[in-house]
Structure formats: C-alpha cells, structure tokens
Amino acid sequence: VQLQASGGGLVQAGGTLRLSCAVSGNIFSPNVMAWYRQAPGKQRELVARIFSEGNTTYGDSVKGRFDMSKDKAERTMILQMNSLKPEDTAVYYCAAHDLKAMRLYWGQGAQVTVSS
C-alpha cells in the first residue's frame, strides 16, 4: 500500500488550499483514513479522520474550517482547507489505518504555509 499526497503550497491567511492523497493497494474495512500535521517543534497532531462507514471527526482547531472526504473506492482522500490561519502552517501527512490487518500506512508530507 502506498499513499501519495499532493496539493500543498503557500497561501495568505484567509485563503484556501485542497490536499489530495492517492491510495494504491488494498485497504480493507474496517479502516480509518486520516490527515495529520506537524508544525516545527511540535508533535504530530490529528487534523481529521474518516471511518470506513463514513463518520468524520475533526481536531478542535480546524472544526468548521476544514472538510475531509474520500471517494467510494477509497482510492482518494481530500482535505479541503478554508479560512486558513498562520497557525495552520505545517507539514500535512495522509494516513490509512487498516484495522483488519492492523497496519498503518503513511504518505509523504505536503508542506502548507500560511502567511499573515
């Protein structure tokens, strides 16, 4: 299984960015697909996750601003980021938890920089 993230970049505060993560290989259900981020000097934190049945949860700092989705085939996950703030600056990672195989897969990071 491989995950490939894309879509990072530089944006001004208040702007939007869309991250995409392409999943190759088989992720079985039940599973959780997620976005994490890590800012310099800080621990990696959960941004959003979506369960195989469709339920989605968000970190408190992004609720109401970010929206996570995935396609039915679970080949692509999207993180739509709106009303971006400088504190959203981080490297964003997509991840897939295969709960049946008890495996966790990570994509490479995508840099998101929000200028004030």
BAMARGU-233067 format. One record per atom (N, C-alpha, C, O, CB): residue in one letter; x, y, z. Coordinates in steps of 0.2 Angstrom, whole numbers, plus 5000, padded with zeros to 4 digits. Glycine has a CB too. Example, Ala and Ser with C-alpha at 12.3 -4.5 7.8 and 13.67 -1.06 7.14 Angstrom:
A506649725039/A506249785039/A506649845039/A507149835042/A505749785045/S506449895035/S506849955036/S506450005039/S506750065040/S507049975029/
This chain:
V500449945000/V500050005000/V500450065000/V500950075004/V499550005006/Q500350114996/Q500650174995/Q500250234995/Q499650234992/Q501150174989/L500350284999/L499950344999/L500450404996/L500950414998/L499750365006/Q500150444992/Q500450504989/Q500050564990/Q499550574987/Q500550484981/A500350614994/A499950674995/A500250724990/A500750724987/A500150695002/S499750774988/S499950824984/S499450884986/S498950884989/S499850804976/G499650944983/G499251004984/G499451054989/G499051104990/G498550984986/G499951044992/G500251094997/G500451154994/G500451164987/G500751065001/G500651204997/G500851264995/G500851324999/G500851315005/G500451284988/L500951384997/L500951445000/L500351484999/L500151494993/L501551494999/V500051515004/V499351545004/V499351605009/V499651595014/V498751505004/Q498951655008/Q498951705013/Q498351685018/Q497951645016/Q498751775009/A498451715023/A497851705029/A497251725026/A497151775022/A498051745035/G496751675027/G496051685025/G495951645018/G495351645016/G495951755024/G496451625015/G496451585009/G496251515010/G496051485015/G497051595005/T496251475004/T496051405004/T496551365000/T496951394996/T495351395001/L496651305002/L497051254999/L496651184999/L496251175004/L497751255003/R496851144995/R496551074994/R497151024994/R497551034989/R496051074988/L497150984999/L497650924998/L497250864996/L496650854998/L497950915005/S497650824992/S497350764990/S497850704991/S498450724992/S497250764982/C497650654993/C498050594994/C497850534990/C497250514991/C498050575002/A498250504985/A498050454981/A498350384985/A498850384987/A498350454974/V497850334985/V498050274989/V498050224983/V497650204980/V497450254994/S498650184983/S498750124979/S498850064983/S499150074989/S499350134974/G498550014981/G498549954985/G497849944989/G497449984988/G499149954990/N497849894992/N497149874995/N497149895003/N497549865007/N496949804995/I496649935005/I496549945012/I495849915013/I495349935010/I496550025013/F495849875018/F495249835019/F494849875025/F495049915028/F495449765022/S494149855025/S493749885030/S493749835036/S493749775035/S493049895027/P493649855042/P493649925044/P494249965043/P494849935044/P493349935051/N494250025042/N494850065041/N494650135043/N494150155044/N495150065034/V495250175044/V495150245046/V495650285041/V496250265041/V495250265053/M495450335038/M495850375034/M495950445037/M495450465039/M495650375026/A496550465037/A496650525041/A497150575038/A497550555034/A496850505048/W497150635040/W497650685039/W497950705046/W497550725051/W497350745035/Y498550715046/Y498950735052/Y499350795050/Y499450805044/Y499350675055/R499550835055/R500050885053/R500550895058/R500450875064/R499650955052/Q501150915056/Q501650935061/Q502050995060/Q502351005054/Q502250875061/A501951045064/A502251105064/A502951105067/A503151055071/A501851165067/P503451145065/P504151145068/P504151145075/P503851195078/P504551205065/G504451105078/G504551105086/G503951075089/G503951075095/G504651165088/K503451055086/K502851025089/K502750955087/K503050925082/K502251065087/Q502350925091/Q502150855090/Q501650845084/Q501250895083/Q501850815096/R501650785081/R501150775075/R500450775079/R500350745084/R501350715071/E499950805075/E499350805078/E498850785073/E498950795067/E499150875081/L498250755075/L497750735071/L497350795068/L497150835072/L497250685074/V497250805062/V496850855059/V496150835058/V495650865060/V497150885052/A496050775054/A495350755053/A495450675051/A495950655049/A495050785047/R494950645052/R494950575050/R494250555048/R493750585050/R495150525056/I494150505044/I493550475041/I493550405042/I494050365040/I493450505034/F493050375045/F492950305046/F492650265040/F492350305035/F492550285052/S492750205039/S492550165033/S491850175032/S491550175027/S492750095034/E491450185038/E490750185037/E490550265035/E489950275034/E490350165044/G490950305035/G490850375033/G490850425038/G490850485037/G490250375030/N490850415045/N490850465050/N491550495050/N492050475048/N490850425057/T491550565051/T492150605051/T492150645057/T491650675060/T492050655045/T492850655060/T492950695065/T493550735064/T493950725059/T493150645072/Y493550795067/Y494050845066/Y494350865073/Y494050865078/Y493750905063/G494950895072/G495350925078/G494950985079/G494751025075/G496050935076/D495051005086/D494651065088/D494851125084/D494451175083/D494751075096/S495551135083/S495751195080/S495551205072/S495651255069/S496551195080/V495251155069/V495151155062/V494351145061/V494151155055/V495451105058/K493951135066/K493251125065/K492951185062/K493051245064/K492951105072/G492551175058/G492151225054/G492551255049/G492251295045/G491951275059/R493151245048/R493551275043/R493851225038/R493851235032/R494151305046/F493951165040/F494251105036/F493651055034/F493251045039/F494851075039/D493751025029/D493250975027/D493650915024/D493950925019/D492650995022/M493550855027/M493850795024/M493350755020/M492750745023/M494250755029/S493550725015/S493150675011/S493550625008/S494150625007/S492750715006/K493250575005/K493550515002/K493050494996/K492450504997/K493750465006/D493350464991/D492950434986/D492650364988/D492950334993/D493250424979/K492150334985/K491850274987/K492350214987/K492350174991/K491250254983/A492850214982/A493350164981/A493850164986/A494350124986/A493550164974/E493850224990/E494450234995/E495150234992/E495650214994/E494450185000/R495150264986/R495750274982/R496050344983/R496650364981/R495650254975/T495550394985/T495750464985/T495450494992/T494850484993/T495550504979/M495850534996/M495550565001/M495750645000/M496350654998/M495850545008/I495350685002/I495350755001/I495350795007/I494950775012/I494850784996/L495750845008/L495650885014/L495550955011/L496050985008/L496350885019/Q494950985011/Q494851055009/Q494951105015/Q494651095020/Q494151065006/M495451145014/M495551195020/M495351265018/M495651295013/M496351185021/N494951285022/N494651355021/N494851405027/N495051375032/N493951355020/S494851465026/S494951515031/S495651505035/S495651495041/S494351515036/L496151485031/L496751465033/L497051525038/L497051585036/L497251445028/K497451495043/K497751545048/K498551525048/K498751475046/K497451535055/P498951575050/P499651565050/P499751505054/P500251465053/P499951625053/E499351495060/E499551435064/E499351365061/E499451315064/E499151445070/D499051365055/D498951305051/D499551285047/D499651235044/D498351315046/T500151325047/T500751315044/T501051245047/T501151245053/T501251365044/A501151195043/A501451135045/A501551085039/A501351105033/A500951095050/V501851035040/V501850985035/V501250935036/V501150915042/V502550945035/Y500850925031/Y500250885032/Y500450815029/Y500750805024/Y499650915028/Y500250765033/Y500350695031/Y499650655030/Y499150665035/Y500750655036/C499550615025/C498950575025/C499150505028/C499750485027/C498650575018/A498650475030/A498750405033/A498150365032/A497650385032/A498950415041/A498350295032/A497750255032/A497850195037/A498350165037/A497750225024/H497350185041/H497450135046/H496950075044/H496350085043/H497150165053/D497350025042/D496949955040/D496849925047/D497249885049/D497349915035/L496249925050/L496049895056/L496049825056/L496149785061/L495449925059/K495949795050/K495849725050/K496549695050/K496649645053/K495449705043/A497049725046/A497649695045/A498149725051/A498749705051/A497949715038/M497849775054/M498249805060/M498849835057/M499449835060/M498349765066/R498749875051/R499349905048/R499149985048/R498650005047/R499549875041/L499750025048/L499650095047/L500150115042/L500750105042/L499750135054/Y499850155037/Y500250175031/Y500250255031/Y499750285033/Y499950145025/W500850275029/W500950355029/W501150375022/W501450335019/W501450375034/G500850435020/G501050465014/G501650505016/G501850525022/G500550505011/Q501950535011/Q502550585012/Q502150645014/Q501550655012/Q502950595006/G502550695017/G502250755019/G502150805013/G502450805008/G502650785024/A501650855014/A501450905010/A501550975014/A501150985019/A500750895006/Q501951015012/Q502051075016/Q501551125014/Q501351145008/Q502751115014/V501251155020/V500751205019/V500951265023/V501151255029/V500051185022/T501051325020/T501251385023/T500751435022/T500551455017/T501951405020/V500551465028/V500051515028/V500351585030/V500651585036/V499451505032/S500451635026/S500751695028/S500251745031/S499651745029/S501051725022/S500451785035/S499951835038/S499951895035/S499551945037/S500251845046/
